[in-house]
Amino acid sequence: MFGNTMWTGHWLWMLVFAIVVVIPAWRICQRTGYPGWVGLLILIPFVNLAFLYFIAFADWPREKDQGKPD
């Protein structure tokens, strides 16, 4: 009785969650100087953790362009 409704609700919930997570990741990548599509990596399990560490500790292309000292 509820099988199809729950299945549709599950995918709808996952779509909303993906939008809520991907949009900020996309903007963060753009602001740091990386292409926005790199923010899609946040959706892949375990890759998302590596992605966060990469963004946190990598030299950002935008900082290199502005000539900021370390």
C-alpha positions, 0 to 999 in steps of 0.5 A: 500500500505505501511501497510506491509512495515511500519510494517516490518520497525517498528520491524526492528527499535525496534530491532536496538534500543534494541541492542543499549540499551541492549549492554551497559546495559549488559556491565555495569552489568558485570562490576559492578559484576552482571550477564550480563543478568540482563541488559535485564531489561532495555527493560521493561517499569518502571522496567528500571527506578527501574533498573537504581536506583538499579545500581546507589545506590546498593552496587556492588558485584565487590566492595565487592570483591575488599574490597574497603572502603565505 
